[in-house]
Amino acid sequence: MAKTANQRAAKLREGIDRYFDARRAEGRFPTEAGMLLALDLSEEEYGKLCKSGPCRKEFERARLARMDWLENQMVTESGRAAGCMNALKQEKNGGYADKGGGQREQKLVICLTGVGKGAAG
């Protein structure tokens, strides 16, 4: 059984690599949906394969490759930073979070010492 899972993972890697190579040649971002279409996988099949050790490793490798593409585009291509960051915030592309992580309480303190009637006396 392990050999079958490893063979399936090897076939997945070949298909994923072909998909990424084609996108690279087109100058296009290799999306998760596009990858599933290229591999002829339904979302249900994808979900099941993501639970399998050898196959999960190949999909993790693809996620890291998408992150790499986005990170490089963000820092090397003028005007793409915002779009790449929005894509990186999606869980399937890395799940990045804005600095600070959550809402931070801010206070504004106004000191009124020396203000008002008779204060400048």
Biopython code that builds the backbone (N, CA, C, O; Angstrom):
import numpy as np
from Bio.PDB.StructureBuilder import StructureBuilder

atoms = [
    (1, "MET", "N", (0.827, -1.200, 0.000)),
    (1, "MET", "CA", (0.000, 0.000, 0.000)),
    (1, "MET", "C", (0.865, 1.255, 0.000)),
    (1, "MET", "O", (0.561, 2.218, -0.704)),
    (2, "ALA", "N", (1.955, 1.250, 0.797)),
    (2, "ALA", "CA", (2.835, 2.420, 0.857)),
    (2, "ALA", "C", (3.452, 2.701, -0.505)),
    (2, "ALA", "O", (3.629, 3.859, -0.884)),
    (3, "LYS", "N", (3.776, 1.653, -1.232)),
    (3, "LYS", "CA", (4.357, 1.846, -2.560)),
    (3, "LYS", "C", (3.348, 2.537, -3.477)),
    (3, "LYS", "O", (3.724, 3.405, -4.264)),
    (4, "THR", "N", (2.093, 2.166, -3.386)),
    (4, "THR", "CA", (1.051, 2.786, -4.198)),
    (4, "THR", "C", (0.913, 4.263, -3.854)),
    (4, "THR", "O", (0.797, 5.098, -4.751)),
    (5, "ALA", "N", (0.926, 4.594, -2.567)),
    (5, "ALA", "CA", (0.831, 5.998, -2.137)),
    (5, "ALA", "C", (2.045, 6.783, -2.625)),
    (5, "ALA", "O", (1.911, 7.928, -3.056)),
    (6, "ASN", "N", (3.214, 6.181, -2.561)),
    (6, "ASN", "CA", (4.425, 6.853, -3.039)),
    (6, "ASN", "C", (4.401, 7.037, -4.545)),
    (6, "ASN", "O", (4.862, 8.057, -5.058)),
    (7, "GLN", "N", (3.861, 6.044, -5.260)),
    (7, "GLN", "CA", (3.734, 6.166, -6.713)),
    (7, "GLN", "C", (2.753, 7.281, -7.059)),
    (7, "GLN", "O", (2.999, 8.058, -7.981)),
    (8, "ARG", "N", (1.639, 7.364, -6.324)),
    (8, "ARG", "CA", (0.651, 8.427, -6.555)),
    (8, "ARG", "C", (1.285, 9.786, -6.291)),
    (8, "ARG", "O", (1.065, 10.732, -7.047)),
    (9, "ALA", "N", (2.075, 9.888, -5.217)),
    (9, "ALA", "CA", (2.751, 11.143, -4.885)),
    (9, "ALA", "C", (3.747, 11.528, -5.978)),
    (9, "ALA", "O", (3.875, 12.706, -6.313)),
    (10, "ALA", "N", (4.446, 10.548, -6.530)),
    (10, "ALA", "CA", (5.410, 10.824, -7.607)),
    (10, "ALA", "C", (4.687, 11.337, -8.851)),
    (10, "ALA", "O", (5.164, 12.259, -9.513)),
    (11, "LYS", "N", (3.533, 10.738, -9.171)),
    (11, "LYS", "CA", (2.738, 11.206, -10.316)),
    (11, "LYS", "C", (2.208, 12.618, -10.062)),
    (11, "LYS", "O", (2.185, 13.448, -10.971)),
    (12, "LEU", "N", (1.786, 12.887, -8.832)),
    (12, "LEU", "CA", (1.336, 14.232, -8.484)),
    (12, "LEU", "C", (2.452, 15.252, -8.676)),
    (12, "LEU", "O", (2.233, 16.327, -9.236)),
    (13, "ARG", "N", (3.651, 14.907, -8.206)),
    (13, "ARG", "CA", (4.786, 15.828, -8.348)),
    (13, "ARG", "C", (5.043, 16.135, -9.811)),
    (13, "ARG", "O", (5.280, 17.288, -10.171)),
    (14, "GLU", "N", (5.000, 15.124, -10.653)),
    (14, "GLU", "CA", (5.205, 15.338, -12.093)),
    (14, "GLU", "C", (4.148, 16.287, -12.653)),
    (14, "GLU", "O", (4.470, 17.216, -13.392)),
    (15, "GLY", "N", (2.885, 16.046, -12.295)),
    (15, "GLY", "CA", (1.800, 16.902, -12.781)),
    (15, "GLY", "C", (1.908, 18.324, -12.244)),
    (15, "GLY", "O", (1.702, 19.285, -12.984)),
    (16, "ILE", "N", (2.226, 18.460, -10.972)),
    (16, "ILE", "CA", (2.389, 19.780, -10.364)),
    (16, "ILE", "C", (3.537, 20.520, -11.036)),
    (16, "ILE", "O", (3.414, 21.700, -11.366)),
    (17, "ASP", "N", (4.654, 19.826, -11.237)),
    (17, "ASP", "CA", (5.811, 20.463, -11.884)),
    (17, "ASP", "C", (5.486, 20.907, -13.311)),
    (17, "ASP", "O", (5.894, 21.989, -13.734)),
    (18, "ARG", "N", (4.754, 20.076, -14.048)),
    (18, "ARG", "CA", (4.351, 20.465, -15.410)),
    (18, "ARG", "C", (3.485, 21.718, -15.369)),
    (18, "ARG", "O", (3.671, 22.635, -16.169)),
    (19, "TYR", "N", (2.539, 21.754, -14.435)),
    (19, "TYR", "CA", (1.655, 22.910, -14.295)),
    (19, "TYR", "C", (2.457, 24.170, -13.966)),
    (19, "TYR", "O", (2.263, 25.212, -14.592)),
    (20, "PHE", "N", (3.351, 24.073, -12.991)),
    (20, "PHE", "CA", (4.161, 25.238, -12.615)),
    (20, "PHE", "C", (5.064, 25.681, -13.767)),
    (20, "PHE", "O", (5.224, 26.879, -14.000)),
    (21, "ASP", "N", (5.648, 24.732, -14.481)),
    (21, "ASP", "CA", (6.500, 25.077, -15.632)),
    (21, "ASP", "C", (5.691, 25.824, -16.699)),
    (21, "ASP", "O", (6.166, 26.810, -17.262)),
    (22, "ALA", "N", (4.469, 25.353, -16.974)),
    (22, "ALA", "CA", (3.624, 26.012, -17.976)),
    (22, "ALA", "C", (3.271, 27.425, -17.521)),
    (22, "ALA", "O", (3.328, 28.357, -18.322)),
    (23, "ARG", "N", (2.909, 27.599, -16.261)),
    (23, "ARG", "CA", (2.583, 28.938, -15.746)),
    (23, "ARG", "C", (3.795, 29.853, -15.788)),
    (23, "ARG", "O", (3.683, 31.032, -16.127)),
    (24, "ARG", "N", (4.943, 29.310, -15.446)),
    (24, "ARG", "CA", (6.179, 30.111, -15.476)),
    (24, "ARG", "C", (6.448, 30.593, -16.906)),
    (24, "ARG", "O", (6.822, 31.747, -17.116)),
    (25, "ALA", "N", (6.256, 29.713, -17.878)),
    (25, "ALA", "CA", (6.484, 30.071, -19.280)),
    (25, "ALA", "C", (5.502, 31.142, -19.747)),
    (25, "ALA", "O", (5.832, 31.960, -20.606)),
    (26, "GLU", "N", (4.281, 31.137, -19.174)),
    (26, "GLU", "CA", (3.262, 32.133, -19.525)),
    (26, "GLU", "C", (3.385, 33.406, -18.694)),
    (26, "GLU", "O", (2.709, 34.397, -18.971)),
    (27, "GLY", "N", (4.253, 33.384, -17.669)),
    (27, "GLY", "CA", (4.381, 34.535, -16.772)),
    (27, "GLY", "C", (3.169, 34.715, -15.880)),
    (27, "GLY", "O", (2.866, 35.827, -15.448)),
    (28, "ARG", "N", (2.482, 33.628, -15.608)),
    (28, "ARG", "CA", (1.242, 33.685, -14.817)),
    (28, "ARG", "C", (1.429, 33.016, -13.461)),
    (28, "ARG", "O", (2.234, 32.098, -13.308)),
    (29, "PHE", "N", (0.663, 33.498, -12.475)),
    (29, "PHE", "CA", (0.694, 32.923, -11.129)),
    (29, "PHE", "C", (0.070, 31.533, -11.132)),
    (29, "PHE", "O", (-1.009, 31.347, -11.694)),
    (30, "PRO", "N", (0.722, 30.562, -10.519)),
    (30, "PRO", "CA", (0.196, 29.192, -10.454)),
    (30, "PRO", "C", (-0.812, 29.045, -9.317)),
    (30, "PRO", "O", (-0.424, 28.782, -8.179)),
    (31, "THR", "N", (-2.084, 29.210, -9.610)),
    (31, "THR", "CA", (-3.120, 29.165, -8.584)),
    (31, "THR", "C", (-3.421, 27.739, -8.136)),
    (31, "THR", "O", (-3.124, 26.773, -8.840)),
    (32, "GLU", "N", (-4.008, 27.633, -6.966)),
    (32, "GLU", "CA", (-4.428, 26.328, -6.459)),
    (32, "GLU", "C", (-5.524, 25.748, -7.353)),
    (32, "GLU", "O", (-5.484, 24.569, -7.705)),
    (33, "ALA", "N", (-6.502, 26.578, -7.718)),
    (33, "ALA", "CA", (-7.589, 26.100, -8.576)),
    (33, "ALA", "C", (-7.052, 25.639, -9.932)),
    (33, "ALA", "O", (-7.465, 24.599, -10.445)),
    (34, "GLY", "N", (-6.144, 26.402, -10.502)),
    (34, "GLY", "CA", (-5.550, 26.016, -11.779)),
    (34, "GLY", "C", (-4.795, 24.703, -11.678)),
    (34, "GLY", "O", (-4.828, 23.880, -12.593)),
    (35, "MET", "N", (-4.114, 24.518, -10.554)),
    (35, "MET", "CA", (-3.371, 23.280, -10.331)),
    (35, "MET", "C", (-4.341, 22.097, -10.272)),
    (35, "MET", "O", (-4.077, 21.052, -10.868)),
    (36, "LEU", "N", (-5.459, 22.253, -9.560)),
    (36, "LEU", "CA", (-6.436, 21.168, -9.480)),
    (36, "LEU", "C", (-7.027, 20.845, -10.844)),
    (36, "LEU", "O", (-7.236, 19.679, -11.177)),
    (37, "LEU", "N", (-7.294, 21.879, -11.629)),
    (37, "LEU", "CA", (-7.790, 21.648, -12.987)),
    (37, "LEU", "C", (-6.764, 20.897, -13.826)),
    (37, "LEU", "O", (-7.106, 19.959, -14.548)),
    (38, "ALA", "N", (-5.508, 21.315, -13.727)),
    (38, "ALA", "CA", (-4.449, 20.663, -14.501)),
    (38, "ALA", "C", (-4.263, 19.202, -14.079)),
    (38, "ALA", "O", (-3.943, 18.345, -14.903)),
    (39, "LEU", "N", (-4.466, 18.930, -12.795)),
    (39, "LEU", "CA", (-4.322, 17.565, -12.281)),
    (39, "LEU", "C", (-5.603, 16.751, -12.424)),
    (39, "LEU", "O", (-5.629, 15.564, -12.101)),
    (40, "ASP", "N", (-6.686, 17.404, -12.917)),
    (40, "ASP", "CA", (-7.991, 16.770, -13.073)),
    (40, "ASP", "C", (-8.491, 16.208, -11.733)),
    (40, "ASP", "O", (-8.966, 15.075, -11.659)),
    (41, "LEU", "N", (-8.371, 17.027, -10.677)),
    (41, "LEU", "CA", (-8.816, 16.641, -9.338)),
    (41, "LEU", "C", (-10.010, 17.494, -8.918)),
    (41, "LEU", "O", (-10.044, 18.698, -9.169)),
    (42, "SER", "N", (-10.973, 16.865, -8.288)),
    (42, "SER", "CA", (-12.063, 17.626, -7.675)),
    (42, "SER", "C", (-11.574, 18.134, -6.321)),
    (42, "SER", "O", (-10.558, 17.671, -5.804)),
    (43, "GLU", "N", (-12.306, 19.087, -5.758)),
    (43, "GLU", "CA", (-11.933, 19.579, -4.434)),
    (43, "GLU", "C", (-12.030, 18.469, -3.391)),
    (43, "GLU", "O", (-11.239, 18.421, -2.448)),
    (44, "GLU", "N", (-13.004, 17.582, -3.567)),
    (44, "GLU", "CA", (-13.161, 16.462, -2.636)),
    (44, "GLU", "C", (-11.953, 15.524, -2.696)),
    (44, "GLU", "O", (-11.419, 15.124, -1.662)),
    (45, "GLU", "N", (-11.530, 15.178, -3.913)),
    (45, "GLU", "CA", (-10.348, 14.322, -4.063)),
    (45, "GLU", "C", (-9.112, 14.999, -3.489)),
    (45, "GLU", "O", (-8.298, 14.367, -2.816)),
    (46, "TYR", "N", (-8.984, 16.288, -3.761)),
    (46, "TYR", "CA", (-7.864, 17.081, -3.247)),
    (46, "TYR", "C", (-7.838, 17.031, -1.714)),
    (46, "TYR", "O", (-6.787, 16.822, -1.109)),
    (47, "GLY", "N", (-8.999, 17.223, -1.103)),
    (47, "GLY", "CA", (-9.085, 17.172, 0.353)),
    (47, "GLY", "C", (-8.642, 15.836, 0.916)),
    (47, "GLY", "O", (-7.944, 15.780, 1.928)),
    (48, "LYS", "N", (-9.046, 14.766, 0.260)),
    (48, "LYS", "CA", (-8.647, 13.429, 0.707)),
    (48, "LYS", "C", (-7.145, 13.215, 0.538)),
    (48, "LYS", "O", (-6.488, 12.673, 1.427)),
    (49, "LEU", "N", (-6.600, 13.642, -0.605)),
    (49, "LEU", "CA", (-5.177, 13.453, -0.857)),
    (49, "LEU", "C", (-4.316, 14.292, 0.090)),
    (49, "LEU", "O", (-3.190, 13.914, 0.414)),
    (50, "CYS", "N", (-4.852, 15.429, 0.529)),
    (50, "CYS", "CA", (-4.106, 16.285, 1.461)),
    (50, "CYS", "C", (-3.922, 15.617, 2.815)),
    (50, "CYS", "O", (-3.075, 16.033, 3.606)),
    (51, "LYS", "N", (-4.709, 14.585, 3.084)),
    (51, "LYS", "CA", (-4.597, 13.864, 4.351)),
    (51, "LYS", "C", (-3.593, 12.716, 4.261)),
    (51, "LYS", "O", (-3.184, 12.163, 5.282)),
    (52, "SER", "N", (-3.202, 12.361, 3.051)),
    (52, "SER", "CA", (-2.259, 11.275, 2.824)),
    (52, "SER", "C", (-0.830, 11.807, 2.952)),
    (52, "SER", "O", (-0.493, 12.819, 2.337)),
    (53, "GLY", "N", (0.004, 11.139, 3.737)),
    (53, "GLY", "CA", (1.376, 11.587, 3.981)),
    (53, "GLY", "C", (2.169, 11.984, 2.744)),
    (53, "GLY", "O", (2.564, 13.143, 2.622)),
    (54, "PRO", "N", (2.412, 11.058, 1.825)),
    (54, "PRO", "CA", (3.233, 11.398, 0.654)),
    (54, "PRO", "C", (2.582, 12.449, -0.248)),
    (54, "PRO", "O", (3.272, 13.315, -0.785)),
    (55, "CYS", "N", (1.273, 12.380, -0.416)),
    (55, "CYS", "CA", (0.587, 13.361, -1.267)),
    (55, "CYS", "C", (0.522, 14.719, -0.588)),
    (55, "CYS", "O", (0.684, 15.750, -1.241)),
    (56, "ARG", "N", (0.287, 14.728, 0.716)),
    (56, "ARG", "CA", (0.252, 15.983, 1.472)),
    (56, "ARG", "C", (1.572, 16.740, 1.299)),
    (56, "ARG", "O", (1.586, 17.963, 1.156)),
    (57, "LYS", "N", (2.668, 15.999, 1.316)),
    (57, "LYS", "CA", (3.990, 16.613, 1.142)),
    (57, "LYS", "C", (4.085, 17.316, -0.212)),
    (57, "LYS", "O", (4.653, 18.405, -0.298)),
    (58, "GLU", "N", (3.545, 16.720, -1.258)),
    (58, "GLU", "CA", (3.608, 17.321, -2.590)),
    (58, "GLU", "C", (2.743, 18.585, -2.677)),
    (58, "GLU", "O", (3.131, 19.559, -3.321)),
    (59, "PHE", "N", (1.579, 18.571, -2.032)),
    (59, "PHE", "CA", (0.726, 19.761, -2.041)),
    (59, "PHE", "C", (1.330, 20.877, -1.183)),
    (59, "PHE", "O", (1.177, 22.057, -1.499)),
    (60, "GLU", "N", (2.009, 20.505, -0.109)),
    (60, "GLU", "CA", (2.715, 21.502, 0.710)),
    (60, "GLU", "C", (3.849, 22.129, -0.115)),
    (60, "GLU", "O", (4.085, 23.336, -0.053)),
    (61, "ARG", "N", (4.524, 21.303, -0.867)),
    (61, "ARG", "CA", (5.589, 21.805, -1.751)),
    (61, "ARG", "C", (5.022, 22.792, -2.767)),
    (61, "ARG", "O", (5.652, 23.809, -3.058)),
    (62, "ALA", "N", (3.847, 22.503, -3.305)),
    (62, "ALA", "CA", (3.200, 23.407, -4.261)),
    (62, "ALA", "C", (2.800, 24.713, -3.580)),
    (62, "ALA", "O", (2.947, 25.783, -4.171)),
    (63, "ARG", "N", (2.299, 24.643, -2.350)),
    (63, "ARG", "CA", (1.926, 25.853, -1.604)),
    (63, "ARG", "C", (3.156, 26.725, -1.376)),
    (63, "ARG", "O", (3.097, 27.944, -1.531)),
    (64, "LEU", "N", (4.258, 26.101, -1.012)),
    (64, "LEU", "CA", (5.505, 26.854, -0.811)),
    (64, "LEU", "C", (5.991, 27.480, -2.118)),
    (64, "LEU", "O", (6.526, 28.589, -2.119)),
    (65, "ALA", "N", (5.806, 26.778, -3.211)),
    (65, "ALA", "CA", (6.199, 27.329, -4.515)),
    (65, "ALA", "C", (5.335, 28.542, -4.875)),
    (65, "ALA", "O", (5.837, 29.512, -5.442)),
    (66, "ARG", "N", (4.028, 28.490, -4.545)),
    (66, "ARG", "CA", (3.167, 29.662, -4.780)),
    (66, "ARG", "C", (3.609, 30.841, -3.917)),
    (66, "ARG", "O", (3.656, 31.980, -4.380)),
    (67, "MET", "N", (3.933, 30.550, -2.652)),
    (67, "MET", "CA", (4.414, 31.607, -1.754)),
    (67, "MET", "C", (5.694, 32.224, -2.305)),
    (67, "MET", "O", (5.849, 33.445, -2.303)),
    (68, "ASP", "N", (6.601, 31.393, -2.772)),
    (68, "ASP", "CA", (7.863, 31.868, -3.337)),
    (68, "ASP", "C", (7.613, 32.788, -4.526)),
    (68, "ASP", "O", (8.232, 33.845, -4.647)),
    (69, "TRP", "N", (6.698, 32.376, -5.403)),
    (69, "TRP", "CA", (6.373, 33.186, -6.581)),
    (69, "TRP", "C", (5.845, 34.549, -6.157)),
    (69, "TRP", "O", (6.299, 35.581, -6.651)),
    (70, "LEU", "N", (4.884, 34.546, -5.239)),
    (70, "LEU", "CA", (4.278, 35.803, -4.783)),
    (70, "LEU", "C", (5.283, 36.704, -4.075)),
    (70, "LEU", "O", (5.326, 37.910, -4.320)),
    (71, "GLU", "N", (6.088, 36.119, -3.199)),
    (71, "GLU", "CA", (7.083, 36.914, -2.473)),
    (71, "GLU", "C", (8.070, 37.563, -3.434)),
    (71, "GLU", "O", (8.414, 38.735, -3.282)),
    (72, "ASN", "N", (8.518, 36.807, -4.412)),
    (72, "ASN", "CA", (9.470, 37.355, -5.379)),
    (72, "ASN", "C", (8.847, 38.439, -6.242)),
    (72, "ASN", "O", (9.482, 39.462, -6.501)),
    (73, "GLN", "N", (7.611, 38.231, -6.692)),
    (73, "GLN", "CA", (6.920, 39.248, -7.485)),
    (73, "GLN", "C", (6.723, 40.523, -6.664)),
    (73, "GLN", "O", (6.841, 41.634, -7.181)),
    (74, "MET", "N", (6.424, 40.345, -5.381)),
    (74, "MET", "CA", (6.143, 41.480, -4.510)),
    (74, "MET", "C", (7.361, 42.399, -4.375)),
    (74, "MET", "O", (7.215, 43.620, -4.309)),
    (75, "VAL", "N", (8.544, 41.821, -4.336)),
    (75, "VAL", "CA", (9.740, 42.643, -4.109)),
    (75, "VAL", "C", (10.493, 42.993, -5.385)),
    (75, "VAL", "O", (11.358, 43.869, -5.368)),
    (76, "THR", "N", (10.181, 42.327, -6.487)),
    (76, "THR", "CA", (10.948, 42.607, -7.709)),
    (76, "THR", "C", (10.154, 43.315, -8.797)),
    (76, "THR", "O", (10.744, 43.917, -9.694)),
    (77, "GLU", "N", (8.838, 43.255, -8.735)),
    (77, "GLU", "CA", (8.018, 43.855, -9.780)),
    (77, "GLU", "C", (7.277, 45.073, -9.247)),
    (77, "GLU", "O", (6.444, 44.964, -8.347)),
    (78, "SER", "N", (7.586, 46.217, -9.803)),
    (78, "SER", "CA", (6.972, 47.466, -9.368)),
    (78, "SER", "C", (5.459, 47.419, -9.511)),
    (78, "SER", "O", (4.943, 46.980, -10.539)),
    (79, "GLY", "N", (4.751, 47.866, -8.489)),
    (79, "GLY", "CA", (3.305, 47.960, -8.541)),
    (79, "GLY", "C", (2.557, 46.686, -8.215)),
    (79, "GLY", "O", (1.328, 46.669, -8.296)),
    (80, "ARG", "N", (3.245, 45.620, -7.849)),
    (80, "ARG", "CA", (2.558, 44.358, -7.577)),
    (80, "ARG", "C", (2.486, 44.012, -6.088)),
    (80, "ARG", "O", (1.890, 42.999, -5.721)),
    (81, "ALA", "N", (3.073, 44.823, -5.246)),
    (81, "ALA", "CA", (3.166, 44.481, -3.830)),
    (81, "ALA", "C", (1.799, 44.269, -3.191)),
    (81, "ALA", "O", (1.599, 43.270, -2.500)),
    (82, "ALA", "N", (0.859, 45.177, -3.402)),
    (82, "ALA", "CA", (-0.454, 45.067, -2.754)),
    (82, "ALA", "C", (-1.200, 43.819, -3.216)),
    (82, "ALA", "O", (-1.762, 43.096, -2.394)),
    (83, "GLY", "N", (-1.210, 43.563, -4.510)),
    (83, "GLY", "CA", (-1.900, 42.382, -5.027)),
    (83, "GLY", "C", (-1.275, 41.089, -4.526)),
    (83, "GLY", "O", (-1.978, 40.146, -4.162)),
    (84, "CYS", "N", (0.053, 41.056, -4.510)),
    (84, "CYS", "CA", (0.733, 39.856, -4.014)),
    (84, "CYS", "C", (0.462, 39.658, -2.529)),
    (84, "CYS", "O", (0.245, 38.531, -2.084)),
    (85, "MET", "N", (0.473, 40.742, -1.761)),
    (85, "MET", "CA", (0.205, 40.614, -0.326)),
    (85, "MET", "C", (-1.219, 40.119, -0.090)),
    (85, "MET", "O", (-1.445, 39.291, 0.793)),
    (86, "ASN", "N", (-2.180, 40.613, -0.867)),
    (86, "ASN", "CA", (-3.553, 40.119, -0.724)),
    (86, "ASN", "C", (-3.628, 38.624, -1.000)),
    (86, "ASN", "O", (-4.334, 37.900, -0.298)),
    (87, "ALA", "N", (-2.919, 38.162, -1.999)),
    (87, "ALA", "CA", (-2.905, 36.726, -2.312)),
    (87, "ALA", "C", (-2.206, 35.943, -1.205)),
    (87, "ALA", "O", (-2.650, 34.853, -0.843)),
    (88, "LEU", "N", (-1.111, 36.491, -0.661)),
    (88, "LEU", "CA", (-0.390, 35.806, 0.409)),
    (88, "LEU", "C", (-1.218, 35.701, 1.688)),
    (88, "LEU", "O", (-0.971, 34.817, 2.509)),
    (89, "LYS", "N", (-2.182, 36.574, 1.866)),
    (89, "LYS", "CA", (-3.038, 36.518, 3.058)),
    (89, "LYS", "C", (-4.025, 35.354, 2.993)),
    (89, "LYS", "O", (-4.565, 34.949, 4.023)),
    (90, "GLN", "N", (-4.267, 34.815, 1.813)),
    (90, "GLN", "CA", (-5.152, 33.660, 1.680)),
    (90, "GLN", "C", (-4.448, 32.433, 2.255)),
    (90, "GLN", "O", (-3.269, 32.207, 1.984)),
    (91, "GLU", "N", (-5.160, 31.654, 3.036)),
    (91, "GLU", "CA", (-4.571, 30.486, 3.696)),
    (91, "GLU", "C", (-3.866, 29.566, 2.694)),
    (91, "GLU", "O", (-2.794, 29.036, 2.984)),
    (92, "LYS", "N", (-4.464, 29.379, 1.524)),
    (92, "LYS", "CA", (-3.890, 28.463, 0.540)),
    (92, "LYS", "C", (-2.588, 28.969, -0.060)),
    (92, "LYS", "O", (-1.874, 28.209, -0.714)),
    (93, "ASN", "N", (-2.264, 30.254, 0.153)),
    (93, "ASN", "CA", (-1.019, 30.832, -0.367)),
    (93, "ASN", "C", (-0.069, 31.270, 0.739)),
    (93, "ASN", "O", (0.882, 32.007, 0.479)),
    (94, "GLY", "N", (-0.310, 30.836, 1.943)),
    (94, "GLY", "CA", (0.597, 31.179, 3.028)),
    (94, "GLY", "C", (-0.083, 31.662, 4.287)),
    (94, "GLY", "O", (0.431, 31.450, 5.386)),
    (95, "GLY", "N", (-1.230, 32.309, 4.153)),
    (95, "GLY", "CA", (-1.954, 32.767, 5.329)),
    (95, "GLY", "C", (-1.264, 33.882, 6.091)),
    (95, "GLY", "O", (-1.362, 33.951, 7.316)),
    (96, "TYR", "N", (-0.569, 34.754, 5.378)),
    (96, "TYR", "CA", (0.109, 35.866, 6.037)),
    (96, "TYR", "C", (-0.892, 36.722, 6.802)),
    (96, "TYR", "O", (-2.063, 36.802, 6.433)),
    (97, "ALA", "N", (-0.427, 37.356, 7.861)),
    (97, "ALA", "CA", (-1.261, 38.267, 8.648)),
    (97, "ALA", "C", (-0.569, 39.619, 8.717)),
    (97, "ALA", "O", (0.659, 39.704, 8.696)),
    (98, "ASP", "N", (-1.365, 40.665, 8.799)),
    (98, "ASP", "CA", (-0.800, 41.994, 8.949)),
    (98, "ASP", "C", (-0.043, 42.093, 10.267)),
    (98, "ASP", "O", (-0.366, 41.408, 11.237)),
    (99, "LYS", "N", (0.942, 42.936, 10.286)),
    (99, "LYS", "CA", (1.737, 43.178, 11.480)),
    (99, "LYS", "C", (0.818, 43.559, 12.635)),
    (99, "LYS", "O", (-0.114, 44.344, 12.455)),
    (100, "GLY", "N", (1.072, 43.016, 13.802)),
    (100, "GLY", "CA", (0.264, 43.337, 14.966)),
    (100, "GLY", "C", (-0.785, 42.280, 15.257)),
    (100, "GLY", "O", (-1.175, 42.100, 16.410)),
    (101, "GLY", "N", (-1.234, 41.597, 14.259)),
    (101, "GLY", "CA", (-2.135, 40.476, 14.431)),
    (101, "GLY", "C", (-3.588, 40.800, 14.720)),
    (101, "GLY", "O", (-4.465, 40.140, 14.162)),
    (102, "GLY", "N", (-3.887, 41.757, 15.542)),
    (102, "GLY", "CA", (-5.285, 42.008, 15.869)),
    (102, "GLY", "C", (-5.521, 43.463, 16.196)),
    (102, "GLY", "O", (-4.662, 44.317, 15.972)),
    (103, "GLN", "N", (-6.688, 43.731, 16.725)),
    (103, "GLN", "CA", (-7.031, 45.098, 17.092)),
    (103, "GLN", "C", (-6.226, 45.491, 18.327)),
    (103, "GLN", "O", (-6.108, 44.721, 19.280)),
    (104, "ARG", "N", (-5.690, 46.668, 18.292)),
    (104, "ARG", "CA", (-4.941, 47.182, 19.431)),
    (104, "ARG", "C", (-5.662, 48.427, 19.933)),
    (104, "ARG", "O", (-5.979, 49.330, 19.158)),
    (105, "GLU", "N", (-5.912, 48.461, 21.221)),
    (105, "GLU", "CA", (-6.589, 49.617, 21.789)),
    (105, "GLU", "C", (-5.648, 50.808, 21.779)),
    (105, "GLU", "O", (-4.488, 50.713, 22.178)),
    (106, "GLN", "N", (-6.173, 51.926, 21.315)),
    (106, "GLN", "CA", (-5.405, 53.165, 21.312)),
    (106, "GLN", "C", (-6.138, 54.193, 22.149)),
    (106, "GLN", "O", (-7.367, 54.263, 22.132)),
    (107, "LYS", "N", (-5.374, 54.992, 22.880)),
    (107, "LYS", "CA", (-5.965, 56.027, 23.715)),
    (107, "LYS", "C", (-5.415, 57.377, 23.306)),
    (107, "LYS", "O", (-4.254, 57.502, 22.917)),
    (108, "LEU", "N", (-6.256, 58.374, 23.399)),
    (108, "LEU", "CA", (-5.864, 59.759, 23.179)),
    (108, "LEU", "C", (-6.090, 60.482, 24.495)),
    (108, "LEU", "O", (-7.219, 60.566, 24.979)),
    (109, "VAL", "N", (-5.017, 61.002, 25.073)),
    (109, "VAL", "CA", (-5.101, 61.711, 26.344)),
    (109, "VAL", "C", (-4.845, 63.189, 26.074)),
    (109, "VAL", "O", (-3.808, 63.567, 25.527)),
    (110, "ILE", "N", (-5.798, 64.005, 26.463)),
    (110, "ILE", "CA", (-5.665, 65.456, 26.282)),
    (110, "ILE", "C", (-5.478, 66.077, 27.661)),
    (110, "ILE", "O", (-6.349, 65.990, 28.526)),
    (111, "CYS", "N", (-4.352, 66.685, 27.836)),
    (111, "CYS", "CA", (-4.038, 67.321, 29.117)),
    (111, "CYS", "C", (-4.519, 68.773, 29.069)),
    (111, "CYS", "O", (-4.066, 69.553, 28.232)),
    (112, "LEU", "N", (-5.411, 69.122, 29.943)),
    (112, "LEU", "CA", (-5.993, 70.465, 29.964)),
    (112, "LEU", "C", (-5.401, 71.351, 31.070)),
    (112, "LEU", "O", (-5.964, 72.403, 31.372)),
    (113, "THR", "N", (-4.323, 70.962, 31.657)),
    (113, "THR", "CA", (-3.672, 71.758, 32.683)),
    (113, "THR", "C", (-3.250, 73.096, 32.098)),
    (113, "THR", "O", (-2.604, 73.147, 31.051)),
    (114, "GLY", "N", (-3.618, 74.182, 32.777)),
    (114, "GLY", "CA", (-3.262, 75.513, 32.308)),
    (114, "GLY", "C", (-4.199, 76.066, 31.267)),
    (114, "GLY", "O", (-3.898, 77.096, 30.663)),
    (115, "VAL", "N", (-5.316, 75.426, 31.035)),
    (115, "VAL", "CA", (-6.283, 75.892, 30.049)),
    (115, "VAL", "C", (-7.566, 76.289, 30.790)),
    (115, "VAL", "O", (-7.983, 75.605, 31.725)),
    (116, "GLY", "N", (-8.169, 77.362, 30.380)),
    (116, "GLY", "CA", (-9.438, 77.763, 30.951)),
    (116, "GLY", "C", (-9.348, 79.099, 31.694)),
    (116, "GLY", "O", (-8.296, 79.736, 31.746)),
    (117, "LYS", "N", (-10.463, 79.490, 32.252)),
    (117, "LYS", "CA", (-10.582, 80.784, 32.934)),
    (117, "LYS", "C", (-9.639, 80.851, 34.141)),
    (117, "LYS", "O", (-9.655, 79.979, 35.010)),
    (118, "GLY", "N", (-8.838, 81.880, 34.173)),
    (118, "GLY", "CA", (-7.915, 82.106, 35.260)),
    (118, "GLY", "C", (-6.685, 81.228, 35.264)),
    (118, "GLY", "O", (-5.900, 81.295, 36.211)),
    (119, "ALA", "N", (-6.483, 80.418, 34.263)),
    (119, "ALA", "CA", (-5.337, 79.501, 34.236)),
    (119, "ALA", "C", (-4.059, 80.210, 33.860)),
    (119, "ALA", "O", (-2.982, 79.783, 34.276)),
    (120, "ALA", "N", (-4.135, 81.266, 33.097)),
    (120, "ALA", "CA", (-2.927, 81.949, 32.643)),
    (120, "ALA", "C", (-2.586, 83.107, 33.592)),
    (120, "ALA", "O", (-1.904, 84.037, 33.162)),
    (121, "GLY", "N", (-2.992, 83.101, 34.767)),
    (121, "GLY", "CA", (-2.936, 84.200, 35.665)),
    (121, "GLY", "C", (-1.699, 84.562, 36.267)),
    (121, "GLY", "O", (-1.647, 85.514, 37.045)),
]
sb = StructureBuilder()
sb.init_structure("model")
sb.init_model(0)
sb.init_chain("A")
sb.init_seg("    ")
for serial, (resi, resn, name, xyz) in enumerate(atoms, 1):
    if name == "N":
        sb.init_residue(resn, " ", resi, " ")
    sb.init_atom(name, np.array(xyz, "f"), 0.0, 1.0, " ", f" {name:<3s}", serial, name[0])
structure = sb.get_structure()
